[in-house]
């Protein structure tokens, strides 16, 4: 039984697209970077903490453990976290419209990195991995930025944009996994699941 420890609709859509059967149980943990924490350490830590928190909740709940054993399936919890980094600075989800506009100005005309940490927790232990994709933005005008921010699309996205949304018009190239930029590197996830016989 695969559990996705995320409330992200994009991650749900991607797992479904890839043909996985799963249930959703979001983890409720603090998601701020620790002082001095780099982007890779940040996303892999959060992915691990999300997955381990939900695994612990499920295995400490007698009914959930009984359900898993009745089904004769391995309980596996998948956690993930994605961030955008530029010049070694982490660009989280914007706090407001002004913050979204600030981030988009930083990304304008430059190449940044999107990093997703993933963690798979089973009774055998925790496996953690990460995927990095380089994303190039064209130059954005203040009008471009203002119009995009006004749509509301940037507000719940790391780096204040969605590659699968309206921002697609500004991205001439990427190097690496597209699905990673959306929020879940499917090939990496499939490899982790396969290694656990799922």
C-alpha angles and dihedrals in degrees: 000000000000118000122193109214094204139090091207111127089203093058090048091051093048095049090048091047089053091054100251122147112219147143126233124235112160120215116231106211136133109273104192119121116253119243110283093004115147122222096257094049090045098054096041091049092050093045090052094045092049093049095043092047093053093042090052092048092051098044092046090053107082095208093052092049090047091050092052092049093047090054090051089227134131113251109231126175121200119203126184140175130183131198140171121231131192125174088352091302120125114230106202127181109307117257093214143347094281090053091049090052090049092054093047090052089053092051094045113117093355143098118244134176129245114203125189121189117203130190130188118198124192133152086275092063142264127311119192130190139157141211127208127200127184113222125194122208126198119228111286125210122220086249091055091051096045093048092048095047089049090061090064091227096120096054102089097031129097107245090017098269144087116218089200091052137054093314089070088089090066099051113084095171147004131192112214137011116355093200089057089063091050088053112270128058098219099193091052092047091048090051092052092048092047090052087059093047095256 
